[in-house]
Amino acid sequence: SLLRRGEFSQVNGIILQKKVCDCWDKIWNFQAKPDDLLIASYPKAGTTWTQEIVDLIQNDGDIEKSRRAPIQLRQPFLEYTNMTYWGINEANVMPSPRTLKTHLPVQLLPPSFWEENCKIIYVARNPKDNLVSYYHFQRMNKLLPDPGSWDEYFQTVLAGNVVWGSWFDHVKGWWKKKDSHSILYIFYEDIMKDPKCEIRKIMEFLGKNLKEEVLDKIVYNTSFDIMKKNPTTNYLNEITMNHKISPFLRKGIIGDWKNQFTEAQNKQFNEYYEKNMADTSLSFCMEP
Ligand code: PPS
């Protein structure tokens, strides 16, 4: 392909796109407003799923309204850029109330979000499936580093050399922050196992009150199969993404890591997990 892989640099030890690092001041000084809603996550944790659920709740389940534009235009992605898109510029021109997306680790979130006391939804996914999903995404998205083979990628991850930083620091950092700020912390596995319960939680957090039938409609329209057919939730026009290598909505299951991790890798990862999760009350379900 003629498209080169993106370039990277660091902000306070966190690897980010070079273009983002080059104008970090602009991102750090982003002015949040009190009625902004922020959806935060580690990449591939179920961000798009949460975004679509939120948009449908905000639009009372009206799918036509929710399909008004591709997801990254409905809910700008703060610290992301490609050839034609700058999330921060989209956010700056968007009328309020805005819903924004970020993958920033908690310590890099622009301080105005805390100052303005914005509502934040954080979605987390078990690390094994999260990393498998990230691996396939790096294969297909030219803006991210070439992951190499799975075995190479596995070592890269353990060394913490991934864009947006270590999964462990990310999920733990945001988990801790929820003690002192209005953060709804949800899990991919919970949405999978009881979508209506999680959708209701999000609805209550947003201060909405929707009828049961509307909630059922949102459950249906945010299922994997329906979202896979929705042209606005698949990044279909992103020239940097090659959906033939791996589609954006790839499998959408719990436990796909079992098809990717070798037994030795699983053992190594379990040890690494135990060590790195010893200092948190946070825990993850990795089984379907
Ligand atoms: S991104 O690029 O960070 O915004 O990606 P993100 O949306 O966080 O993660 C993509 C993974 O979420 C899965 N997904 C879903 N799973 C179940 N149901 C629904 N509705 C759904 N929507 C997105 C998507 O398939 C990616 O996971 P994998 O395991 O790769 O399939």
Residues whose N, C-alpha, C, O or C-beta is under 5 A from the ligand:
A	BS01	PPS	Y42 P43 K44 A45 G46 T47 T48 W49 D129 S133 T222 S223 F224 M227 F248 L249 R250 K251 G252 I253
